[in-house]
Amino acid sequence: MFWHLARIFVLFVLAIEHDSICTADGACPEPSHTIMRLRERNDKKAHLIAKQHGLEIKGKPFLDGTYYFVIHSQKERSKRQKREIISRLQEHPDILLIEEQRPRYFKFLIDYFLKKINFVYYSQLQEDMRINSIQRDVPVLPFPDPLYKEQWYLNNGAQGGFDMNVQAAWLLGYAGRNVSVSILDDGIQRDHPDLAANYDPLASTDINGHDDDPTPQDDGDNKHGTRCAGEVASIAGNVYCGVGVAFHAKIGGVRMLDGPVSDSVEAASLSLNRHHIDIYSASWGPEDDGRTFDGPGPLTREAFYHGVRVGRDGKGSIFVWASGNGGSRQDSCSADGYTTSVYTLSVSSATIDNRSPWYLEECPSTIATTYSSANMNQPAITVDVPHGCTRSHTGTSASAPIAAGIIALALEANPNLTWRDMQHIVLRTANPVPLLNNPGWSVNGVGRRINNKFGYGLMDAGALVKLALIWKTVPEQHICTYDYKLEKPNPRPITGSFQMNFSLEVGGCESGTPVLYLEHVQVLATFRFGKRGDLKLTLFSPRGTSSVLLPPRPQDFNSNGIHKWPFLSVQTWGEDPRGTWTLMVESVSTNRNIGGTFHDWSLLLYGTAEPAQPNDPRHPSNPSPSSVESPFDRITQHIASQVHGRSPFFHFFDHIMIKAFFTATVVFH
């Protein structure tokens, strides 16, 4: 099993191709970091080798401890001299890797384009409310903190009286004790009056400045990380700002976003002190422009992989990720390789009136949702720099820290939860009811409601904690891989507006331990098309669940397509994977002359051979034909659900076209 998993991991690391960081005319950004990897960890030897070659080790080793940041001791060296030094070190017997790294596409702080107002200084708060911090095992509600009443998402303030149900967890006595959360961002103000008592230096560092102080640069812009930290762990009862979701959790921060962001910077951040930090919260990602495909590089993918394998003493680091703010540009988080990682817990947003905010991105990798604001009338309260408060923290940037705080409550209730346990219980306790008036809901093959905007629904802190208390560790995860064998012509030409389907028969696993109870499903696809944004990919499971892996993106004019991009769906969680899986590839292009080629796709099934919990229902040994929908029935239903407002004749026409589609594989319009 280990070697099968390792093979999949190597495939995953080597195969992914991102959009180029260079411009169309070949101009590439200058290298921002140089990294050196030894064959084994030896800090003394690393410093000696560096010194002998005119280099200097900066900061701490990262990943498995064999990677080091190095800089040239003489800054005036020419590019040629630097290349010669790198070339010599590549032949050194103790060095596995020496590499100059270029900054990736700038990782937008994904709510920075939203206007920020209503900064509140401490001096503006009422004088008679300044008292010492009060800590209780079971809090007395409401808190005296002056902005607590404005935290509508904690106080039944959403339409219908809904909220994150955090008070239920608090009243059970859980507030995040002995749980460490690190905010990966532009740093945090560690001496902020509403954070200082909870500050955790072991969960903090400065990747950019190569020291241990995560204090952000004082230029007025670097406040994002501090705001996120306040959402998680603002102190309760100290009459200052509002209250953090996990107000007894320890909070740290990694300053890594206010400089060039390379693969090594991300990897060093995600692997920081992984046996101490429980939860890493990230509210950033690739550019939300509706035309970019980007995600973690090989070192960052290694950080994710080793984080879930060895982090938290083998229980696995928990990586919480914001799903993105590109909705106004019709972007999709399926083009964001961080949110589509198996190892991240991707979180979306909902507004005070239980609607999807204008910035929301859709994708089937989203597990759950928290509240955030869509405008300045729906404030998200948190701390701000310098030493103040704000009512204007917004976007999915605000959602991920709320989720991290809720997860901290569950980890206090049950510290033995693994990273997969946490995904299971978040998914199972998510509440779709407040959000059901939004379009896009369907029911998957095990009866759970799913939505590309909201995942399985709104996180419920009270339910999460209660389930965490009785949860049994899930069985070992297995992975099965199926490669589609494309018949001639290979690659398959595609032109204009078309529909194609490619089906795979799955029997549990071709070899080794079968996967009978699904968790994550990945599709690795390769295609080229004149306008990438005109293509739509939909995956149909044997139980009739359809996941739109890639919606059309009108602003994506890239003609290179994608190579082995890992699309992810969590929408078939718990289903029996045995039967026919179908990948539908469609074009919405109105240009008959536009074309390209479809090359291949692979299906990766993650899951277990046994039910996740002892009392879960078991799948039958051999699924009956009646429990497995045919590809024709599934796609007929899918097409019919998208033709609202058309005439009965058009429905009939669609039916005939689908039938032809299954007969001839391709239907051109």
Secondary structure, 3 states (H helix, E strand, C coil): CHHHHHHHHHHHHHHCECCCCCCCCCCCCCCCEEEEEECCCCHHHHHHHHHHCCEEEEEEEECCCCEEEEEECCCCCCHHHHHHHHHHHCCCCCEEEEEEECCCCCCEECCCCCCCCCEEEHHHCCHHHCCCCCCCCCCCCCCCCCCHHHCHHHCCCCHHHCCCCHHHHHHCCCCCCCCEEEEEEECCCCCCCCCHHHECHHHCEECCCCECCCCCCCCCCCCHHHHHHHHHHCCCCCCCCCCCCCCCCEEEEEECCCCCCCHHHHHHHHCCCCCCCCEEEECEECCCCCCCCECCCHHHHHHHHHHHHHHHHHCCCEEEEECCCCHHHCCEHHHECCCCCCCEEEEEEECCCCCCCCCCCECCCCCEEEECCCCCCCCECEEECCCEEECECCCHHHHHHHHHHHHHHHHHHCCCCCHHHHHHHHHHHCECHHHCCCCCCEECCCCCEEECCCECCECCHHHHHHHHHHCCCCCCCEEEEEECCCCCCCCEEEECCEEEEEEEEECCCCCCCCCCEEEEEEEEEEEEECCHHHEEEEEECCCCCEEEEECCCCCCCCCCCEEEEEEEECCCCCCCCCEEEEEEEEECCCCCCCEEEEEEEEEEEEEECCCCCCCCCCCCCCCCHHHCCCHHHHHHHHHHCCCCCCCHHHHHHHHHHHHHHHHHCEEEC
